[in-house]
Structure formats: structure tokens, C-alpha cells
């Protein structure tokens, strides 16, 4: 049965301008610059520079004949507003010149399109004296190498793929032979290995035949598990060597590269450069916060477009084509004004939020000591500046601040709190820093277990459980006690 009924609902919807502002706030400096360029390209009513913008709203207010509804009567006139939009009076070739100075435009350094890792390996195959089928197998094996330099698949699987995809029917023995005698001879040394053990042994065999090198190969071949798990006493007994000799072997193996592919000298990956969004300096013992100037570009409304509206306003009679053009102009001018206002709001929001973070962590910014970091969550800053938590999150997201102690990710200043033995709230980052210091100063011959670390922290006034120590240790990317052992 169908029924009709009236119902009232209270809904809150974001306007397009609010959505645009939120998206702009979230962008870091480099992404913001790209968004700015895109908007300037799409909206001809938006100009850059230091020229003051005209107030085009006055033009619209004084225009008694203009109405958004389109119901007003428009009389014909000889004036055609298309004249304001035309740029055909001077051909483009008359305005071009080649005598630019070095200051006329911003130059960008081009990136060199170097040889890729896999292309370099393929190029090296040409130096081997192998037949056509062997060359095809070698190329297939090179294509199976990942970015770290390893072949992660079994030989039998590679043989099957050669048959199905390359129409090459061969044996496991032949593929194995090409792998060891051709692919694993390529540079960088160690490439084409199937396991870490094999990778390290390949690199050792390529070195000069020294006593330590031979012993290192023997240890890796016959006692790899003991070496990885740092069971040094078992290695000493098994190979009947001194601690000094084992220490030399460990040093020898430590010089090897476990990921030969990542060390490729011709790697042409673009290195990302961090552009800080804020800068904090210490002047006369006080903190000074500035916003990166690239975050606050000079934008204004195009005078050309404002003059078009003035021309329309001054005209005594207006025809339909002129009104259509004015509707287009007004749309672009409104869009430009909204974008300029959004940038100003973004700039203000960033400064207010970062200033609150700076004041909250004043001791850290004055000293650079991470132990001075106070517990701080998004809600603390949101309550202080009377903004939503999501706004603070957008400001902190992917943004950096330049400090006297290096460039820091703003998110790093946020941390949960924990009570110390005196009932005071301390930052978990402070506890992690102390934990890291204790581990760094421990006796590496007898590393401290998580249980012992928990007791030491408790003595220092931080009563935390063993499992919490383990969690913090993992977050700091520190191995368990057994794997930190040295001789």
C-alpha cells in the first residue's frame, strides 16, 4: 500500500566552497602549487602578480539591468562584448620574442632519463658468448628479477613459463646453468640470487680469496641459521675459531649488500624533495613561526574581465549575446574570488593551527630534546583553536616544518599520554626516546631482554609492562635482544 506523508529533516550539507577549502588545506606545498597552476589555467579571470585587484562586486551592484534570473528585458545594441574577449587584433607571432633574460621565467631542472636497472642487465648480456636460445632464456631470467635483485620463483616454475609464454622447451638443468653462469655474473654482484644466503655467497666468491673470505663462505654454507640467529657460541665450537676471528668474519659479511638491485648506480628514480610548509626560528630566545611564501601566492581578479563588466554596465542598451557573455564572465569572476578567499582562509587556518602546536610544544622547539615533547592529540589543538578535529588532521597531514634541529613531519609532534610514577602525564615519544637510549648504551655482548628493559624504565619512573616495551621497541624498529647480540 502506498502512502504519502510529510517529514521534516535537519541536514547539514557542505557548500562547494567549503569542500574546496578542505581540499586546499589538506594539500602540502608542492601539491598546492600544482593545484594553483591548474586553477590559473582553467580560469582566465584569475591573474598572478602584485597588481591590486579591482572590486568587481561594485560593478555588479551598480548594474541595475543585470539579473541572474534572466527575466529582465534586454534591448539590442551595436556594442558586442565579444570585442573584450578577442585577442586576434595582434597575431601571436608579433608578440613573441627570443631575447629573454635569465630572470624572465622560472627554470626547472630537467630529469635525466637514465638507463633502468633491468635495461642495464639486458645490455650486459650482449657481452656473453651464448647462442640464440640461451640468450632468450637469459633475457627471461633477467625479466624475472625484482627491484631488490632477486629471483623469487622456483626453477621449475620458470621452465613452465618459458614453455607457455616464450615457446621455449628446456630443462631445469639448463635454466640453472644459465642462471649461475650468466645471470649471476652480471653487475651489480649478487643479482639473480634466489635467497639471501645465495646472494651473500655470490658476493663473497667474487672477492679476493682471503682467509676471512673463505671462512665466511664456509660459515654461510654450513651454518647459515646459526649465523642469522647470532648463535655465536655454536659457531665458535663448530668451526673451532677464536672470537677475534669470528668478529672479522662478521665484519666481512656486514660489508656485503643484501639488496644488490637497490644499489644500481644508474638508478634513475626521481628523488623526492621535501618542501617544508612552515619555518620555526629562535630569535632572542623566542619562537617565530612563518608560513612558506609558496603557500601564499599573489593572486588577483583579472582587470580585463573586470573592465568587461564595466563596459557592459556603461552600455545603455544590452542585447542577448552580451548578456550571455556577461553570465560567463560573472561565473569566472565568482570562481576566481572564491578561490582567492579559499587560499586566504587556508593560509590563516594553517598559521593558527601550527602556532597552537608550536606553543604546546614550546620546550621542544627551544631545546630540540625529544624528551621535552608533551602529550598532544588532535583534540587538544582543535579545542584550543575552536576548530574541528578533522581540520587539524588535514593541517597535520603530509606537512613538514623546518626547525633549527632539522625538517620534521608535523604528525610526529602528536602522541598519546601515559602516567609516570608521580602521576604526571608524559608523552609516549619521551618513553620511546629513553628506551632507545637505554638499548643504545647496553652491553651488546649481553643485550637487555624486554623484561629487563621494563624494570629499568620502572626504575626511571615509567611503570610500563613488558608487552608495552615490546610494542615500543617494534615501533622503533629495534630487534629482540638475541638479534642485537655482538661479540
C-alpha positions, 0 to 999 in steps of 0.5 A: 500500500502506498502512502504519502506523508510529510517529514521534516529533516535537519541536514547539514550539507557542505557548500562547494566552497567549503569542500574546496577549502578542505581540499586546499588545506589538506594539500602540502606545498608542492601539491598546492602549487600544482593545484594553483597552476591548474586553477590559473589555467582553467580560469582566465579571470584569475591573474598572478602578480602584485597588481591590486585587484579591482572590486568587481562586486561594485560593478555588479551592484551598480548594474541595475539591468543585470539579473541572474534570473534572466527575466529582465528585458534586454534591448539590442545594441551595436556594442558586442562584448565579444570585442573584450574577449578577442585577442586576434587584433595582434597575431601571436607571432608579433608578440613573441620574442627570443631575447629573454633574460635569465630572470624572465621565467622560472627554470626547472631542472630537467630529469635525466632519463637514465638507463633502468636497472633491468635495461642495464642487465639486458645490455650486459648480456650482449657481452656473453658468448651464448647462442640464440636460445640461451640468450632468450632464456637469459633475457627471461631470467633477467625479466624475472628479477625484482627491484631488490635483485632477486629471483623469487620463483622456483626453477621449475616454475620458470621452465613452465613459463618459458614453455607457455609464454616464450615457446621455449622447451628446456630443462631445469638443468639448463635454466640453472646453468644459465642462471649461475653462469650468466645471470649471476655474473652480471653487475651489480654482484649478487643479482639473480640470487634466489635467497639471501644466503645465495646472494651473500655467497655470490658476493663473497666468491667474487672477492679476493680469496682471503682467509676471512673470505673463505671462512665466511663462505664456509660459515654461510654454507654450513651454518647459515641459521646459526649465523642469522640467529647470532648463535655465536657460541655454536659457531665458535665450537663448530668451526673451532675459531677464536672470537677475534676471528669470528668478529672479522668474519662478521665484519666481512659479511656486514660489508656485503649488500643484501639488496644488490638491485637497490644499489644500481648506480644508474638508478634513475628514480626521481628523488623526492624533495621535501618542501617544508610548509612552515619555518620555526626560528629562535630569535632572542630566545623566542619562537617565530613561526612563518608560513612558506611564501609558496603557500601564499601566492599573489593572486588577483581578479583579472582587470580585463574581465573586470573592465568587461563588466564595466563596459557592459554596465556603461552600455545603455542598451544590452542585447542577448549575446552580451548578456550571455557573455556577461553570465560567463564572465560573472561565473569566472569572476565568482570562481576566481574570488572564491578561490582567492578567499579559499587560499586566504582562509587556508593560509590563516587556518594553517598559521593558527593551527601550527602556532597552537602546536608550536606553543604546546610544544614550546620546550621542544622547539627551544631545546630540540630534546625529544624528551621535552615533547608533551602529550598532544592529540588532535583534540587538544589543538582543535579545542584550543583553536575552536576548530574541528578535529578533522581540520587539524588532521588535514593541517597535520597531514603530509606537512613538514616544518623546518626547525633549527634541529632539522625538517620534521613531519608535523604528525610526529609532534602528536602522541598519546599520554601515559602516567609516570610514577608521580602521576604526571602525564608524559608523552609516549615519544619521551618513553620511546626516546629513553628506551632507545637510549637505554638499548643504545648504551647496553652491553651488546655482548649481553643485550637487555631482554624486554623484561629487563628493559621494563624494570629499568624504565620502572626504575626511571619512573615509567611503570610500563609492562613488558608487552608495552616495551615490546610494542615500543621497541617494534615501533622503533624498529629495534630487534629482540635482544638475541638479534642485537647480540655482538661479540 
